[in-house]
Amino acid sequence: MNRERALELIYESLDVVNQQLPAAARLARDPATVIVGAGGSLDSLGIVNFVLALEEKAGDALGRSIQLLKPEWIIADEAPVTIGSLATHLTTLAVS
């Protein structure tokens, strides 16, 4: 899977989550948008919904199940997870 396809799947998943959020809280379709960490606007349920949607879409695209969240992403001191960093992670999972 290339980066463009990864971003497409992420944006599709983001659209699912954005439908559940008030207009003012919706996330932008931008690689710099923070999903997890400082500056992120999703609560824990929003993060879970986003990750589940993306795991399903990415799993369908790859023909196998995948797990996206890394334990270190939950640690507050780590750099935030952005759409761009998640796309990079997804392309890495696609080749492993």
Secondary structure, DSSP 8 states (H G I E B T S, - for coil): --HHHHHHHHHHHHHHHHTTS-GGG---SSTT-EEESTT----HHHHHHHHHHHHHHHHHHHTS------GGGGSTTS--EEHHHHHHHHHHHHH-
